């Protein structure tokens, strides 16, 4: 078995020659997502959360983001945005109803595949997106907020839920609205700048590159099935200069299936490769990953991928070669995983048993896998994370029938899991802000 150690790869993206352009840079301002400055919302006098018999203890150096039902004065439960430790700026009317009514979704955690809160590169600010409105169906959206975690100031950035990514410098964001790719400074009073337009842009795929040079955008067109495999969807992947200028077509793909999730398109940590619907491209238009390899995610600290392969979860290179075998066991579709902050260990869920869901830790240097412990009575874990100091595992679990909880256990063999928060869906774990 091969072993790998944490690596740091410098970003050295080669400048590209502009070959095609579908639009010239424009500077229009959309009507829907105009930024507005608003004071931190006042506390809600009517919404109340279910009392907890024992307040959960915070985890050192770690800020948990989660959602839990909160019932208003009319008896309607909404999914609220909350943190552990509790931060006062989120205990307000705006965040009590941020994720909409509790309608008993079978897997509410799937909402956050696209709308996960986004921490700024310096760890000081948080973008928290609400829900997207649907005016044609009479459904109102909830706002997107920019939160200063060190001061507690909350500013409404958009009146609706908007999917965004940060610039590497942490001073701007990018997003798609009505077929236009925008950037906007996070400074108060800034105006959105439109840098690329295409009528078929998908709003979930705007991704700022780690080196700050490019923004990846994706257009997709549905059409009548063609060819032997009856493909009916054409994706075009664009590289748009972040500072403005003609966009370049990186690649095009005919397909009959797609995940339709924001994480289907992502940059490698060094900014040299783009993973787009199971294919990996370099910045010279070369497709590196062979066909038929699906279930891919970047390791967060190196240009290598975790491959959720049938019976062989493994780590592979950008060209598909196996670097390390994580486990050889019965495949299960609910496997989740997370790399430790120091890049040395990988936790993943094993197939559920009558006792619950076992969590295993794979050591990337030794190649050993050991069971940390089992989350009792769980059907599957929806999210897995590490505490900031890598001493604890944090798991959001699903019991079925709309019942959730957040559990924690020591990141070592033979640990006993403890329920941290009942009736809650884990969204994300970030470093606790330095004040």
Secondary structure, 3 states (H helix, E strand, C coil): CCCCCCCCCCCCCCCCCCCCCCCCCCCCCCCCCCCCCCCCCCCCCCCEECCCCCCCCCCCCEEEEEEEEEECCCCCEEEEEEEECCCHHHCCHHHHCCCCECCCCCCHHHHHHHHCCEECCCCCEEEECCCCCEHHHCECCCCEEEEECCCCCEEEEECCCCCCEECCCCCEEEEEECCEEEEEECCCCCCCEEEEECCCECCCCCEECCCCCEEEEEEEEEEEEECCCCEEEEEEEEEEECCCCCCEEEEEEEECCCCCCHHHEEECCCCCEEEECCEEEECCCCECCCCCCCCEEECCCCCCEEECCCCCCEEECCCCCEEEECCCCCCCCCCCEEECCCCCEEEEECCCECCEEEEEEEECCCCCEEEEEEEECCCEEEEEEECCCCCEEEEEEEEECCEEEEEEEECCCCCCCEEEEECCEEEEEEECCCC
